[in-house]
Amino acid sequence: MVDSDLAGFNTHGIFRLAQYVKRIRAGGINVTPNITTVTEAPATAVVDGDNAMGHLVVQYAMRLAIDKALESGCAWVGARGSNHAGAAATYVSMAAEKNLIALYGTNGSANHMAPWGSADLLLGTNPIAAAIPAAEGSPVVMDIATTVSSFGKVRTAAQRGEDLPAGWMIDREGNPITDSSRIKEGILNPIGGHKGYALSLVVGLLAATLSGAQMGVDVEGMGDAEYQKTPVNNGHFMIVVDPARFGDVLDFGQRVDAVSATMRGATPMADVDSVRVPGDGRAAHIDDYTANGVPLHNALIDNLNSLAGEIGIDPLT
């Protein structure tokens, strides 16, 4: 969670703490898990998270994928029995730090999107992330939901009493929802219309169905009051590739730097300050917040202090 906040993903950081604690106190998350590798081959594995915090499960699985990629050149590791794991960029960056390429996907821990042309909530935000290491500059790091917005951003807006941008959510009749107090009745729009729906479906099938996790009608939302005691059974997949198996690693990294420099050097449009590469914002936030601290919105501080009172610890000062 701290890594997420440090990287600027405040919708997936300490903002989630109250939600996690609520599930833990209800028995919906196993705090003494036995995370295991249930099937394994030289370049593949399936991990069972034993209903642990998703952060622990994905770190375990990503470390396993990294080890296998270093040994075999590439690896695919799936995970089941997991929970919400926060910002996906955190995990693909683990591989990039070792000069490896990583691709990661997960099915959402609640359904907030409908199949294209329907209003039935059957898909999650199903994010996908990738990291590509560079030689001198920051790695290229992509972390996107397959919906126009993550549900975390929607919940953050609701916590702050802010309106939603038009195009994020619709109601069951297809009308836009901008009032953040109505998010429970809303449907998140996919990115790119039917293309985002297709991408979400593919990510879910690879992350959940392949690994034996829940998807579609079987998903019981982690935020729903009636399901606080019920294991979510999130699924994840991670693919890690060693670029050294394709040629000289330094040369590859330098070419990544060159392409990134070309992108950043593109002429910005009149209303754009500068052209960025995926991961630039994350790197800038890490530098800024490491030096100056992570800012917390007053609404979040109030939420954390309320949680502190519930569990009997001192509030933030």
Backbone torsions as a table, in degrees:
resi	resn	phi	psi	omega
1	MET	NA	-42.0	179.0
2	VAL	-64.5	-41.1	177.4
3	ASP	-59.6	-39.8	179.3
4	SER	-63.3	-46.9	178.8
5	ASP	-63.4	-41.2	-178.7
6	LEU	-62.3	-31.7	-178.9
7	ALA	-89.5	3.2	178.2
8	GLY	91.1	3.3	178.2
9	PHE	-89.5	66.0	-173.1
10	ASN	-69.1	-12.6	176.3
11	THR	-80.7	-9.7	-178.0
12	HIS	-124.2	12.9	-178.7
13	GLY	-102.6	-131.9	-176.0
14	ILE	-64.9	-16.5	173.1
15	PHE	-54.6	-29.7	-176.7
16	ARG	-85.6	-7.2	-170.5
17	LEU	-57.7	-47.5	-177.9
18	ALA	-60.2	-38.7	179.3
19	GLN	-64.9	-43.2	178.7
20	TYR	-64.8	-45.8	-178.2
21	VAL	-61.4	-39.6	179.2
22	LYS	-59.7	-43.9	179.5
23	ARG	-69.7	-39.1	178.8
24	ILE	-61.9	-45.8	-178.0
25	ARG	-67.0	-27.7	178.6
26	ALA	-83.9	-8.8	-178.3
27	GLY	90.3	12.3	-177.8
28	GLY	-83.0	-10.5	176.9
29	ILE	-130.4	134.5	-179.4
30	ASN	-82.6	116.1	-178.3
31	VAL	-91.0	-4.7	174.6
32	THR	-127.3	60.3	-172.5
33	PRO	-78.9	159.4	170.5
34	ASN	-116.4	87.0	-178.7
35	ILE	-74.6	126.1	-174.1
36	THR	-133.4	157.2	170.6
37	THR	-94.3	112.9	-171.7
38	VAL	-92.1	-30.7	172.3
39	THR	-137.7	147.0	-174.0
40	GLU	-154.8	142.6	172.0
41	ALA	-140.2	174.6	-176.4
42	PRO	-54.4	-34.8	-176.2
43	ALA	-121.4	7.7	-179.3
44	THR	-140.2	160.1	175.0
45	ALA	-166.5	157.2	170.5
46	VAL	-124.2	131.1	-178.2
47	VAL	-109.7	136.9	172.0
48	ASP	-106.6	119.6	-175.3
49	GLY	-83.3	-4.2	178.2
50	ASP	54.9	35.9	178.3
51	ASN	60.3	33.2	177.4
52	ALA	-79.6	170.8	169.3
53	MET	-53.4	135.4	-177.9
54	GLY	-59.6	-32.1	179.5
55	HIS	-58.2	-41.2	-179.6
56	LEU	-70.1	-41.2	-177.7
57	VAL	-64.9	-46.4	-176.3
58	VAL	-70.2	-36.6	175.2
59	GLN	-61.0	-44.6	178.0
60	TYR	-58.6	-48.8	-176.6
61	ALA	-67.4	-39.2	179.9
62	MET	-67.9	-40.1	176.8
63	ARG	-61.3	-39.2	177.8
64	LEU	-64.5	-43.3	179.1
65	ALA	-64.0	-39.3	178.1
66	ILE	-62.5	-46.6	179.9
67	ASP	-60.9	-42.6	-179.1
68	LYS	-68.8	-37.2	179.0
69	ALA	-66.7	-38.3	177.6
70	LEU	-65.7	-30.7	-179.5
71	GLU	-85.7	-42.2	-172.0
72	SER	-108.8	-10.0	-178.9
73	GLY	99.5	-33.7	175.5
74	CYS	-154.1	159.1	-178.8
75	ALA	-152.9	147.1	172.4
76	TRP	-127.0	120.5	177.7
77	VAL	-123.1	127.4	174.9
78	GLY	-105.2	157.7	179.3
79	ALA	-140.3	145.2	175.1
80	ARG	-134.8	178.1	179.4
81	GLY	62.0	36.2	-175.0
82	SER	-115.8	-174.5	178.6
83	ASN	-137.9	-178.7	177.0
84	HIS	-51.7	133.3	-171.4
85	ALA	-117.4	8.2	178.1
86	GLY	80.0	-153.0	-174.0
87	ALA	-72.5	126.9	-177.9
88	ALA	-66.9	-29.1	-178.7
89	ALA	-58.9	-30.3	179.4
90	THR	-57.4	-39.8	-172.4
91	TYR	-82.7	-41.4	177.4
92	VAL	-67.3	-28.1	178.2
93	SER	-67.6	-25.8	175.4
94	MET	-58.6	-40.1	179.3
95	ALA	-73.4	-42.5	-178.8
96	ALA	-60.7	-32.9	178.1
97	GLU	-63.8	-19.8	177.6
98	LYS	-106.3	20.5	179.4
99	ASN	61.5	35.6	176.9
100	LEU	-115.6	154.2	175.7
101	ILE	-93.1	139.6	-179.7
102	ALA	-137.6	144.9	173.0
103	LEU	-130.4	133.3	-174.9
104	TYR	-137.1	142.6	175.1
105	GLY	-144.7	154.1	178.7
106	THR	-147.3	148.8	172.0
107	ASN	-83.2	147.4	-178.6
108	GLY	-64.7	152.5	179.4
109	SER	-86.0	6.2	172.4
110	ALA	-160.2	152.1	-179.7
111	ASN	-90.5	117.8	179.9
112	HIS	-124.1	0.5	-178.4
113	MET	-128.1	149.9	178.7
114	ALA	-107.1	155.1	170.8
115	PRO	-57.7	148.2	-177.8
116	TRP	-57.0	124.6	-179.4
117	GLY	93.0	2.8	-179.7
118	SER	-127.4	167.5	174.2
119	ALA	-116.2	10.2	179.5
120	ASP	-83.5	124.6	-178.7
121	LEU	-76.8	102.2	-175.6
122	LEU	-128.1	-3.4	-177.7
123	LEU	-134.0	151.2	175.1
124	GLY	-92.0	-173.1	175.3
125	THR	-71.7	-16.4	171.3
126	ASN	35.6	68.6	-176.5
127	PRO	-70.3	156.5	175.9
128	ILE	-133.6	140.2	-177.5
129	ALA	-137.0	154.1	177.5
130	ALA	-147.2	150.1	174.6
131	ALA	-137.5	132.9	179.7
132	ILE	-126.6	117.2	-175.1
133	PRO	-71.3	153.2	176.3
134	ALA	-118.8	172.7	-179.2
135	ALA	-84.1	-52.7	-176.7
136	GLU	-114.3	-39.9	-177.1
137	GLY	-83.3	-175.5	177.7
138	SER	-69.9	148.4	175.8
139	PRO	-65.7	155.9	171.9
140	VAL	-78.8	118.8	-176.5
141	VAL	-127.8	114.3	177.3
142	MET	-106.1	135.5	176.4
143	ASP	-147.0	103.3	-175.2
144	ILE	-134.9	144.9	167.2
145	ALA	-77.7	158.8	174.8
146	THR	-89.9	5.5	170.3
147	THR	-105.3	163.1	-178.1
148	VAL	-57.9	-36.1	176.2
149	SER	-135.5	149.6	169.3
150	SER	-69.3	156.1	177.6
151	PHE	-70.9	-23.5	175.9
152	GLY	-60.7	-40.4	177.8
153	LYS	-66.0	-36.5	178.0
154	VAL	-65.1	-45.0	179.4
155	ARG	-66.0	-36.3	177.5
156	THR	-63.2	-43.6	177.7
157	ALA	-61.1	-40.8	179.3
158	ALA	-65.1	-41.8	179.3
159	GLN	-61.3	-35.4	-178.1
160	ARG	-89.7	-4.7	-179.1
161	GLY	72.4	27.8	-177.9
162	GLU	-98.6	151.0	175.5
163	ASP	-72.4	154.4	174.7
164	LEU	-88.1	144.2	173.0
165	PRO	-63.1	143.3	176.0
166	ALA	-60.8	136.5	179.8
167	GLY	104.6	-12.3	179.0
168	TRP	-77.0	-48.4	-173.4
169	MET	-132.5	153.7	172.6
170	ILE	-132.3	162.9	172.7
171	ASP	-91.5	-176.4	-174.3
172	ARG	-68.0	-14.5	176.7
173	GLU	-96.6	1.2	178.6
174	GLY	89.7	7.0	178.9
175	ASN	-83.4	141.8	-178.9
176	PRO	-65.5	143.7	173.8
177	ILE	-112.3	122.0	176.0
178	THR	-117.5	-15.5	178.4
179	ASP	-79.4	112.0	-174.2
180	SER	-69.1	-11.8	175.6
181	SER	-74.9	-8.6	-177.7
182	ARG	-104.6	14.8	-171.6
183	ILE	-63.7	-26.4	-179.0
184	LYS	-67.7	-20.6	178.1
185	GLU	-99.8	5.1	-173.4
186	GLY	-95.2	162.2	176.0
187	ILE	-122.4	124.7	177.8
188	LEU	-72.3	137.0	176.7
189	ASN	-79.3	141.6	175.5
190	PRO	-75.2	154.0	173.9
191	ILE	-69.9	135.1	175.7
192	GLY	65.7	26.7	177.0
193	GLY	63.0	-127.9	-176.0
194	HIS	-63.5	-24.0	179.5
195	LYS	-68.5	-40.3	177.4
196	GLY	-66.6	-37.1	174.6
197	TYR	-59.8	-46.5	179.9
198	ALA	-62.1	-42.5	-179.8
199	LEU	-64.9	-42.3	178.2
200	SER	-61.3	-42.4	179.6
201	LEU	-62.8	-45.3	-179.5
202	VAL	-63.9	-45.1	178.7
203	VAL	-60.0	-43.7	179.7
204	GLY	-63.5	-42.0	179.1
205	LEU	-63.4	-39.7	-178.8
206	LEU	-76.1	-35.7	-176.7
207	ALA	-83.0	-39.6	-173.3
208	ALA	-104.3	-59.6	-173.4
209	THR	-61.0	-43.8	-178.9
210	LEU	-63.7	-34.9	-175.0
211	SER	-93.9	-4.7	179.5
212	GLY	90.2	20.1	177.1
213	ALA	-94.1	176.7	-176.3
214	GLN	-87.2	147.9	178.0
215	MET	-154.2	156.5	176.4
216	GLY	67.3	-130.7	-176.7
217	VAL	-65.6	-17.2	-178.7
218	ASP	-80.8	-14.0	-177.6
219	VAL	-74.4	126.5	176.3
220	GLU	-111.4	115.9	-168.9
221	GLY	-58.2	132.3	-178.5
222	MET	-64.9	-23.2	-178.5
223	GLY	-94.0	-6.3	-177.5
224	ASP	-78.2	130.5	-174.4
225	ALA	-56.8	-38.6	-175.5
226	GLU	-73.2	-10.2	-176.6
227	TYR	-114.1	15.7	-176.2
228	GLN	-62.0	-30.3	-179.2
229	LYS	-90.9	-7.9	-173.6
230	THR	-91.4	126.7	175.4
231	PRO	-57.8	135.4	-178.9
232	VAL	-75.8	-33.8	-176.3
233	ASN	54.9	57.0	173.8
234	ASN	-67.9	151.0	174.6
235	GLY	-121.8	152.7	179.6
236	HIS	-141.8	155.8	166.7
237	PHE	-134.9	148.9	174.7
238	MET	-139.9	132.8	177.3
239	ILE	-115.9	127.4	179.6
240	VAL	-125.3	133.9	-176.9
241	VAL	-128.0	136.4	176.3
242	ASP	-92.2	110.1	-178.4
243	PRO	-64.8	-15.9	177.8
244	ALA	-63.5	-21.4	178.1
245	ARG	-77.4	-6.2	-178.4
246	PHE	-112.0	-6.8	-178.2
247	GLY	152.2	-165.5	-177.6
248	ASP	-69.9	125.5	-175.6
249	VAL	-65.9	-42.0	-179.8
250	LEU	-62.9	-42.7	178.7
251	ASP	-62.2	-42.5	177.9
252	PHE	-60.7	-47.4	-179.6
253	GLY	-61.5	-38.6	178.7
254	GLN	-67.1	-36.3	178.1
255	ARG	-70.9	-33.7	173.0
256	VAL	-62.8	-44.1	176.7
257	ASP	-58.4	-42.9	-177.6
258	ALA	-65.3	-44.0	178.5
259	VAL	-63.9	-42.9	179.2
260	SER	-62.0	-40.9	178.8
261	ALA	-63.3	-37.8	177.4
262	THR	-63.2	-42.7	178.8
263	MET	-63.1	-47.3	-179.2
264	ARG	-65.2	-26.8	-179.1
265	GLY	-85.3	-1.5	178.5
266	ALA	-63.3	145.4	-178.7
267	THR	-67.8	119.9	-179.9
268	PRO	-73.9	150.0	175.2
269	MET	-70.0	169.4	-171.2
270	ALA	-57.7	-36.0	-176.2
271	ASP	-99.0	16.7	-178.4
272	VAL	-117.7	130.1	-179.4
273	ASP	-70.6	-46.9	-178.6
274	SER	-159.5	157.9	176.7
275	VAL	-92.4	131.2	-177.1
276	ARG	-116.8	165.6	174.6
277	VAL	-108.7	143.7	177.1
278	PRO	-51.5	127.1	-177.0
279	GLY	106.9	-18.2	179.9
280	ASP	-62.9	-43.6	179.9
281	GLY	-63.8	-41.0	178.6
282	ARG	-60.8	-47.4	-179.1
283	ALA	-62.7	-40.4	-180.0
284	ALA	-65.7	-40.9	178.1
285	HIS	-64.1	-42.4	179.8
286	ILE	-59.9	-45.3	179.0
287	ASP	-62.8	-46.6	-177.1
288	ASP	-65.6	-51.3	-174.5
289	TYR	-72.4	-29.5	175.2
290	THR	-64.3	-38.8	-178.6
291	ALA	-80.3	-36.3	-168.8
292	ASN	-118.6	-3.1	-178.7
293	GLY	92.8	159.1	-178.6
294	VAL	-93.7	122.2	179.1
295	PRO	-73.8	141.1	177.0
296	LEU	-119.5	130.2	178.1
297	HIS	-67.5	146.3	-178.4
298	ASN	-57.3	-36.6	179.0
299	ALA	-64.1	-35.9	177.8
300	LEU	-70.7	-40.8	177.7
301	ILE	-60.1	-43.4	177.5
302	ASP	-60.8	-41.1	179.1
303	ASN	-63.7	-42.8	179.8
304	LEU	-68.2	-38.1	178.4
305	ASN	-67.8	-35.5	175.1
306	SER	-63.8	-42.0	176.8
307	LEU	-63.2	-42.2	179.0
308	ALA	-58.7	-41.0	178.3
309	GLY	-64.7	-37.3	-179.0
310	GLU	-65.7	-37.5	-175.2
311	ILE	-101.9	1.8	171.6
312	GLY	79.3	38.7	174.7
313	ILE	-122.8	166.0	-177.2
314	ASP	-66.3	141.5	177.6
315	PRO	-75.2	168.7	173.7
316	LEU	-67.8	146.5	-180.0
317	THR	-100.0	NA	NA
